[in-house]
Amino acid sequence: MTVIELIERCSARLQQAGVSFGHGTVNAFDEAAWLALWALGLPLDDLDSVADRAVSTEAQSKVDALIDQRIATRKPAAYLTREAWLQGVPFYVDERAIVPRSFIAELLADGSIDPWLSDRTRRVLDLCTGNGSLAVLAAMAYPEVEVDAADLSDDALAVARINIDKHGLGPRVRLLQSDLLSQVDAPYDLILCNPPYVNSASMAALPPEYRAEPTLALAGGQDGMDLVRTLLRDAPRCMTEDAVLVLEIGNERAHFEAAFPRLEVVWMDTSAGADQVLLVTRTALVEQGPA
């Protein structure tokens, strides 16, 4: 059996089992390729070069066991491999933190935020940092800045520490335990935040793969905006005069606009469209304010 044949077999098994995706892949084939290539110790980003390679019976069994585990536990693949990739950068992850998948990573990589920054941008906050991936990517994107990575969860901060050290960014990325902005070291020129924003109805309907993640990192109350209300209320005091806040709200745009009808924001283009991530200036927060 070749690598591609093994992946196709695994893909069929995942599809038949009805597992859910969304933690780095969006379909059964991509998930099967990720798990199979990882189990075989092959590059995850170059399937074409190994597709026709023969796979031993022993190696097939190793891959099958991982697929068995994926189906039986319904855990995201990243929790099984202890690895997730964001914008081509590898991150350690386990059940203590949400699997990184923020669209803010795209904006950091493609420079979409840059026009809102200046040569005075020196301090960045990654709020609700989780496993620290956005803090790491921000430090990579802006070599001159210092980054604070804050989270309420001790467990998440422990995972973030692994990733900060993994990428040699200890001198530039500082970890803070904080309930939103209550204990951060303000002010900041740029705040990035991918907060818990899933509304209660959506939380009740989440498939097992999402329920395997910390509820603290997902649940945003009845309309998903509980933490966002607190964040936008408190943010101006933690921002420099020209600072901006980049906020991910997922599929909750309708709830966001209902909660903050007078707030002028800029919706940012991502691979998922222009309603997942918004940018708001300090000026807008002060002058118009959330409802």
C-alpha positions in Angstrom: 0.0 0.0 0.0 1.3 3.5 -0.8 1.0 6.6 1.3 -1.8 8.1 -0.9 -3.8 4.8 -0.8 -3.4 4.7 3.0 -4.6 8.3 3.3 -7.6 7.6 1.1 -8.5 4.6 3.2 -8.2 6.7 6.4 -10.2 9.5 4.9 -13.1 7.1 4.1 -13.0 5.8 7.7 -13.2 9.3 9.1 -16.0 10.3 6.8 -18.0 7.1 7.6 -17.5 7.7 11.3 -18.9 11.2 11.0 -16.2 13.0 12.9 -16.2 16.8 12.8 -13.5 19.1 11.5 -12.4 22.7 12.0 -9.3 22.4 14.1 -6.8 22.9 11.3 -8.6 20.9 8.6 -12.0 21.2 7.0 -12.5 17.8 5.4 -11.8 14.1 5.9 -9.0 13.9 3.3 -6.9 16.7 4.8 -7.4 15.3 8.3 -6.4 11.8 7.2 -3.3 13.2 5.4 -2.3 15.2 8.5 -2.6 12.2 10.9 -1.1 9.7 8.5 1.9 11.8 7.5 2.5 12.7 11.2 2.4 9.1 12.3 4.7 8.1 9.5 7.2 10.9 10.3 6.8 12.5 6.9 6.6 16.2 6.0 3.1 17.5 6.5 3.4 20.1 3.7 4.7 17.9 0.9 2.3 15.0 0.2 3.1 14.9 -3.5 6.7 14.0 -3.0 5.8 10.9 -0.8 2.4 10.0 -2.2 3.7 6.9 -4.1 6.0 5.7 -1.3 5.3 2.2 -0.1 4.1 1.8 3.5 5.0 -1.2 5.6 2.4 -3.3 7.4 3.8 -2.1 10.7 3.6 1.5 9.7 0.1 1.0 8.4 -0.9 -0.4 11.8 0.6 2.7 13.5 -1.5 5.0 11.3 -4.6 2.9 11.8 -4.2 3.1 15.6 -4.1 6.9 15.4 -7.2 7.0 13.3 -8.9 4.6 15.7 -8.1 7.0 18.5 -9.4 10.0 16.6 -12.7 8.2 15.9 -13.1 6.8 19.4 -12.2 9.9 21.4 -13.6 12.5 19.0 -10.7 14.7 20.2 -9.2 17.2 17.7 -6.3 15.8 15.8 -4.0 18.5 17.3 -4.6 17.0 20.8 -3.5 13.6 19.5 -0.4 14.8 17.7 0.4 17.6 20.3 1.0 19.9 17.5 -0.9 22.6 15.5 0.3 24.8 12.7 -0.7 28.4 12.2 0.6 30.4 9.2 3.3 27.7 8.7 4.5 28.0 12.3 4.3 24.9 14.5 2.9 25.2 18.0 2.6 22.7 20.9 -0.9 22.2 22.1 -2.7 19.9 24.5 -6.1 19.8 26.3 -5.1 22.7 28.6 -5.6 25.2 25.9 -7.8 25.7 22.8 -6.5 24.5 19.5 -5.1 27.6 17.7 -7.0 28.6 14.6 -7.5 32.4 14.9 -7.9 34.4 11.6 -6.0 37.2 13.3 -2.9 35.1 12.4 -3.6 35.8 8.7 -3.7 39.5 9.3 -0.4 39.4 11.1 1.2 37.4 8.3 -0.2 39.4 5.4 0.4 42.9 6.9 -3.3 43.9 7.0 -2.9 45.5 10.4 0.2 47.4 9.4 -1.5 50.5 8.0 -3.0 51.2 11.4 0.4 51.1 13.1 3.3 53.5 13.1 6.9 53.8 14.0 5.7 54.5 17.6 4.2 51.0 17.9 6.2 49.3 20.6 3.9 47.5 22.9 1.5 44.7 21.9 -1.0 42.8 24.0 -2.3 39.3 23.0 -5.3 39.0 25.3 -6.9 35.6 25.9 -3.6 34.2 24.5 -4.4 30.5 25.0 -1.4 28.6 23.8 0.4 31.8 22.9 0.3 31.4 19.2 -0.8 35.0 18.3 1.8 36.4 20.7 4.5 34.4 19.0 3.3 35.4 15.5 3.1 39.1 16.6 6.6 39.0 17.9 7.8 37.4 14.6 5.9 39.9 12.5 7.1 43.0 14.4 10.7 42.4 15.5 10.9 45.8 17.3 8.0 45.3 19.6 7.6 43.8 23.0 4.6 41.5 23.5 2.5 40.7 26.6 0.5 37.5 26.4 -2.3 37.4 29.0 -4.8 34.8 30.0 -7.0 33.9 33.0 -6.1 30.3 32.8 -2.9 29.0 34.5 -3.1 25.9 32.3 -3.2 27.9 29.1 -0.3 30.0 30.3 1.7 26.9 30.9 1.2 25.8 27.3 2.0 29.3 26.1 5.3 29.2 28.0 6.2 26.0 26.0 5.6 27.8 22.7 7.4 31.0 23.7 10.4 29.0 24.7 10.1 26.8 21.6 10.5 29.8 19.4 13.2 31.5 21.5 11.0 34.5 22.3 11.4 34.5 26.1 13.2 37.9 26.1 10.4 39.6 24.1 7.2 37.9 25.1 6.0 38.2 28.7 3.2 36.1 30.2 0.6 37.7 32.5 -2.3 36.1 34.3 -5.2 38.4 34.0 -9.0 38.3 33.9 -9.3 40.2 30.6 -7.7 43.6 31.2 -7.8 43.7 35.0 -4.2 42.9 35.6 -2.3 43.8 32.4 0.6 46.3 32.2 -1.0 49.0 30.1 -0.9 51.0 28.0 -0.5 49.2 24.6 -0.2 50.4 21.0 -1.9 47.3 19.6 -4.3 44.8 21.4 -5.1 41.5 19.7 -7.9 39.4 21.2 -9.6 36.2 20.2 -11.9 35.9 23.3 -14.6 33.4 24.2 -17.5 34.4 22.0 -19.6 31.3 21.3 -23.3 32.0 22.2 -25.2 29.7 24.4 -27.3 28.1 21.7 -24.2 27.4 19.6 -22.4 26.0 22.7 -25.2 23.5 23.3 -24.9 22.3 19.7 -21.1 21.9 19.5 -19.8 18.5 18.3 -17.6 16.5 20.6 -14.4 17.8 19.0 -15.2 21.3 20.2 -16.4 20.2 23.6 -13.0 18.6 24.1 -11.6 22.1 24.4 -11.7 24.2 27.6 -15.2 25.7 27.9 -13.5 28.7 29.5 -12.0 29.5 26.1 -15.2 29.2 24.1 -18.4 30.2 26.0 -19.4 33.9 25.7 -22.8 33.9 27.3 -26.3 34.1 25.9 -25.4 36.2 22.8 -21.6 35.5 22.9 -20.8 39.1 23.9 -20.4 38.9 27.6 -16.6 39.2 27.7 -16.6 41.5 24.6 -18.8 44.0 26.5 -16.3 44.1 29.4 -13.3 44.3 27.0 -14.7 47.2 25.0 -15.7 49.1 28.1 -12.2 48.8 29.6 -10.0 48.9 26.6 -9.6 52.7 26.2 -7.8 53.0 29.5 -5.3 50.3 28.4 -4.6 51.8 24.9 -2.3 54.6 23.8 -3.8 57.5 22.0 -3.4 56.1 18.5 -3.8 52.4 19.5 -6.1 49.9 17.8 -7.8 46.7 19.0 -8.1 43.7 16.6 -10.9 41.5 17.8 -12.1 38.1 16.5 -15.8 37.4 17.0 -16.3 34.4 14.6 -19.8 33.9 13.4 -21.3 36.4 15.9 -21.3 39.5 13.7 -25.1 39.9 14.1 -24.9 39.6 17.8 -21.9 42.1 17.9 -23.8 44.7 15.9 -26.9 44.3 18.0 -24.8 44.7 21.2 -22.8 47.7 19.9 -24.9 49.5 17.3 -23.2 52.9 17.6 -19.6 51.6 17.5 -17.7 52.3 14.3 -15.4 49.4 13.3 -13.5 48.2 10.3 -14.2 44.6 9.2 -11.1 42.9 8.1 -10.8 40.5 5.1 -9.8 37.0 6.0 -10.0 33.6 4.2 -13.4 33.1 5.9 -14.7 36.5 4.7 -15.1 40.0 6.1 -17.2 39.3 9.2 -15.0 37.3 11.5 -12.4 39.9 12.6 -12.9 43.6 13.3 -10.5 46.5 14.0 -11.6 49.4 16.2 -9.6 52.5 17.2 -9.3 53.9 20.6 -10.8 57.1 19.3 -13.9 55.2 18.2 -14.2 53.5 21.5 -14.0 56.8 23.4 -16.1 59.0 21.1 -18.8 56.5 20.1 -18.5 53.9 22.7 -20.2 50.5 23.0 -24.0 50.5 23.7 
